[in-house]
Amino acid sequence: MSDAVAIVGGGPAGSYVATELARAGRHVVLMDEKLAWEKPCGGGITHKALSQYPFLRDEHVERNWVDRCELTSPSGQRVCFPLGQPIAIFSRRVLNGFLLERAKTAGAKLVQSRVTSIQGSAGAWQLQSTSGLMGAAYLVLAAGARNPFRSQFSLQFSPSDLMATAGYYVPGNSSCMQLQFLQGLHGYIWIFPRSDHFSAGICGRMGRMSTAELRRLLEKTLSAAGLDFSRAKFYSHVLPALSSSALRHSRVSGPGWAMVGDAAGLVDPITGEGLYYALRSAELLTSALLEDAPEAYSYLLEQHVLAELEMAARVANRFFTGEWMGEAVPEMMVHYTQTSEHFRQLMCDLFAGTQGYRDLRQRLYRTLPSIAAESAVRALGLRRDRSPMPSELRSAS
């Protein structure tokens, strides 16, 4: 009987589990059909993630540092502002390759092979792949949102629990990331500058717009921005964007198995950010396994990840389709980012990952008077004249 931990999927979550378990002396086999590949996503890693996983910040690996953000509202209102903390934009091929190399160096066995079936139970799993049959004592599913084995272990994602994405890799470079919101789109357009190209894409709730419709919206925006995508590589993908009910009721672990990252649906349903949650869920699972308490993983996930994502899920629909003071929420968000220093700082903290959803209401209650006052002062042209008073006037007064 094998004592191996079998990890299906070589993305950030699977690689992190493989690295930490192998460092602790566990027998680890990671299996992935592609290993390092260029996944279609923005590839942004926030200050919060970089602080918690400093090897992503400190190691010599190709990345692009972004220190500004431009937001565009549905009406075309724009604001560009400096980020308080820079965001690291990675090519996913580079990031995945870097993390897989860490796992290999730690002692994990990497197998480039597609797993075609999983049979058995805790302590006696049998994985059939294109390279043969292997046994394992514990199974980690880290194969992303399109994980073909999810239905064996938990509820399958419904179309309403997914976002469709479409995009291009466009030549170019910048230190400014761009996000644009469109009327009627339950999602957004992003243009994230990587080290040698832009990852330009669009995401929208599945069932509301087809991939073809999303692609047309994106191409119209890229043309308006002067970005030539005529020879660029097109991609499409799906992201989990679970409702609070789905997050609460979907099983993420059981006897002898666990899911991490996108495979478990751990993606922010507003921003689409999944890299931090992939690494965090992998860290929590590793901690439980090394304590020989795998059943603790679900509890740790509830305490450190799910509560935050459930709050985001409750907010998501209102964010994209609701109104604030008679205008679309993204419209007012861009407006107040432009007119209020307090709101702009809030946005910086959200992008940095240091402002969560669970305590967002308290911060808004605390700062809303200042936000409204700053916006009114700007609208009425009442900003204080910063030029010094002439000396003759000072003496006359």
N, C-alpha and C positions, 0 to 999 in steps of 0.2 A: 504493500500500500504506500503511495507517494505522500510525502509530507509537504509537497510544494504548494505555494500560493500561485494560482494561475490568474493573470491579469489580462483581460480581453480589451484591448484598446491602448494605443500608445500616445495619446494626447497628454496635456499637462497633468491631469488628475492621475491617470494610470502610471505615468513616469514618476510622479512624486511618490506614490505608494511603493513602487518598485525600488526606488532609491533608498527610502528610509527603512524598509523591511530588510533589504539586502545589507545595508550598513549594520543592522542589528543581528546579522548572521542567519537570517531566514533564507530558505530555498525559494527563489522567486523566478518565475518564467513569465515574461510579457510577450503577448502575441498580437500582431497587428499586420493587416494586409499591406499597408503602405509605409508604416513607420513615419518618418518625417515627410510631411507633404504640406502644400500651400492651401490651408483651409480658408475658405471665403469668410472673412470677418475683419473687423477693424484692427484687432491686435493690440488694443490699448491696455496698458497696465497702470493702475492708479498709484498715487503716493501711498495710500493705505496698504496696497498689496506689496509695493516695493519695500516698505518699512517692515512688513511682517516676513517677507521672503527676500532678504537683502542680497542674496546671490543673484537675483534678477537685475539688481542695480549695480552690483560691484564687479561681477565677472566680465571678462573681455568677450563681449558678444555683440553682434551687429544690431543696432537699434537706432531709432530717431527720437530725439527729445523734443516734445512739443510744449511751448510755454504760452501759447495764445489760443483763444477759441473764438470763432465767429458763429453766432446764432442768427438764423433767418426765420422770421415768423410767417404764418400763412399769407399775410398781406404783403410780404416782401420787406417788412421792417428789419433792419440789420443792426447788430451790435457786435463789436469786436473788443475783447477785454483780455488782459493778462491773467493767466492762471496763477493762483498763489503757489501751487506746487506743480512742477512739470510732470507730464505724462509720458511714459516710454511707449513708443509704437514699434511693435515687432512684426516682422514677417513671420507667419505661423510656421512656415517651413524651417526658418532659422530657430525660432523658439522651441518647436518640437524636437528638432535635431539636438539642440543644446541640452534639453531636459533628458532626452533618451541617452545621450552620452554620459550624463551624470549617473543615470541608472546603471549603465553598463560598467562604468568605473567602480561603482559601489558593489558590483558583483552579481547583478541581475542578469539573467540570460534573456537576450532579445531574439525573438523568432519572427521573421517576416513571413507571415502565413495567414490565410483567412480561415477563421473558425467557422465551421459549417453546422455543427450541432453540439449541444451540451446535454449530457445525460447524467443520471446518478443523483447523489444527495450528499449532505455534509460529510466530509471525510473521505468520500469516494466518488468524486466527480470524474467524468470521462469526457474529454474535449476532442472532437474530431475536427481536424483541420486539413488544409491542402498539403500539409507536410507530414500528416500521420495522426496517430492517436496518442494522447497523453493523459495521465491521471493527475489529480490534484486533491488536496485536503480542503482548500478554501478557494473560493471563486470571487474575483472582483470584476464587476462589469463596468467598463470605462470607455465604451464604444460610441459615445455621443448620442444625439437625439434620434438618430436612425438605427439605434441598437436593435438588431433583429431578434434578440433574445429577451427583450423586456417583457413581452407578453407571457413568457414562461414563469416570471417571478413576480410581476406586479401588474397594475392596470396599464393598458396600452394608452399612449397619448391620443387624445381626440384631436380633430382638426382645430377646434377652438383653443386647444392648449399649445398651439404652435404658431410661430411667425415664419412667413416665407421671406427669404432674402434673395436679392439679385444684385450683381455688380460687375465691375471691371477693374482690372489692374492697369492704371494709366501712368505713363511715364511722367516724372516730375518730382519735385521736392519742395518742402516748406517747413516752417516751424509753427504753423497755425492749423489747427483742426477745425473743420466746418460741419455744422449740423443744420439741417433745414427741415422745417415742418410745413406740411401741405394741408390745405383744407380737405377734409374727408379721408385723410390717410391715418389709419391707426398704427402709426409708426413714424419713421423719419428717414431722411437721406443723410448719409455721412460721406465726408471726404477726409480720410485720415492719411497724412503723409508718412510713409515708411522711408527707409533710408535711400531707396532709389526709385520709388514709384508711389503713386497714390492708390490706396484701397478705397475705391468709390463705390458705394452701395446704397441700397434701399431695403427697408424691412417693413412688412405690413402683416396684420393678422390674417391668417389663412382663412379662406372662405369669403373674405370681403373684397379682395382683389386677386386676380390671377397673376401668375409670374409674368406673363406677357404684358399685362397692364402696368405692373410695377416697373418692368424694364422700360416701357415707353416713358413713364414719368421720370425715371432716372436719366434717360438719354436726353430728354428735353432740358433737364437741369444742367447736365454736363455741357451741353451745347451752349447754353446761356452763360456758363462760367468760362467758356473758351477752352475747355479741355477736350482734346482730340482722342476719342475712344475708337476710331474707325479700325485700328489695327490692334486694339487691346483685347486681352483674353476675357471672355465673359464667364461668369460663374453663377450658380444658384445653390441654395442650401436651405435647411430649416433650422430654426432655433426653438427650444422650449420657451413658452411664456405662460406658465401654469396659473390657473385661478387659485385663490386661497383655498378653496375646497379640494382641488386636485392636489395641492401641496400637502394638505392636512391628511388626506386619505390614501395617498399612494405609498405603498411599502417601498422602502429603500434598502432593507436588509432582512435577513431571515437566517435560519440554521445553515451555516456554512457558506453564506454569500452576502454580498453587499454591492450597491451601486454608488458611484461617485460622479461628480461633475454633471455635464449635460445629460448623461444616461439616466441620472436621478431627477432631471428636470430643474437643476439648480442654476437658474439664470434669472437675472433681474428682468421682470416683464415690462419695465418702462425703458430702461437704457439698453437692454440686450447684453449687458456685461456678464460674462460667464467665467472669465479667467480667474478672478479672485475666488469665486465660489468653487471652482474646480480644485484649486489648490487647498482651500480651507477644508472642504469636505474630505479630500485626500489626507490632509494632516490629522483630522479628527478620527478617521478610520484607522490610520496607522497607529495613533495613540491607543485606541481601543484594542487593536490586535496585539500590540506589544505588551499590553497589560493583561493579555489573555482573557479579555472581557469583550468579545466582539458584540455582545448584546448591548453594550453601552453606546455603540455608535449612533443609534437612533435617538437616544436621549441627548447626546452631545450635539447632534445636528439640530434638534429642536431648539436647544438653548442658544446656539451660536450662529445658526444660519436661517432656519425655517421661519422663526418669528419675524425676522427682518424681511424676508421674501414674501411672507403672507401679507405684511403691511403694504409692500410695494404692489402686490396683486390687487389689493382692495383699492388702491389709488389709481392704478393704470388706466382703467376705462374712463374715469373722470378726467384724467390728465389729457388724454387724446381726444375725447369727444365732449367734455363738459365745458361749462362757461364760468368765467370769473368776471364780475362787474360788467356783464353783458357782452363780453368778448370771449373768444376761444382761449382756453388756458395757456397754450403755447404763445399766443399773441401777447397776453398780459405778462407772461414770463419774460419775453424779450423786451417788452416796454419797461418793466421795472429793473431789469438788468442794466438797461441804458440810463435810467433816470435816478436810481437809488444806489448809493454806495453800500448800504447795509444789505440790500438784496443781492448786489453783485458779489459781496463777500460770501453770502449764503451759497450762491451758484459755484463759486470757487471751491467751497468746502464740499459741495455735492460731487463735483468733478474729482476732487482729491480722494473721495471716499471717506472723509472724516466726519461728514454729516450723514447720519442714517435717517431712515424713514420713521422709525418708532418715536424719535424725539423731535421730529420736524415740526409738529404742531405747536409744541411748547416754544420753540424758537420763533416761529412765525407770530404767535401771540405776543411774545416779548418784544419783537422788533417791528411789528406792523405799524405802530404809530410813527416810528422814524422813517420807515419805507414810504408811507403815504406822504409825510411831510416833505421828504427830499424830492419826491416826484412832483408835488404841488409847487414847491419852490422853483424847480427847473422849468415846469410848464409856464409859470407866471413870470419868468425872467427875474426872480428875486434873489438869485445867488449873490452872495456878498462880494463886493468889489474888493479884490485883494491888493489893489495898488495903494501905496502909503499915502496918507493925507499930507498935502503940502505943508511946509513948516509955517507959512504965514497964516494958513487956516487954523493950524493947531494953536498958534499963539492967540489968534482972535477968539477962539472958543474958550 
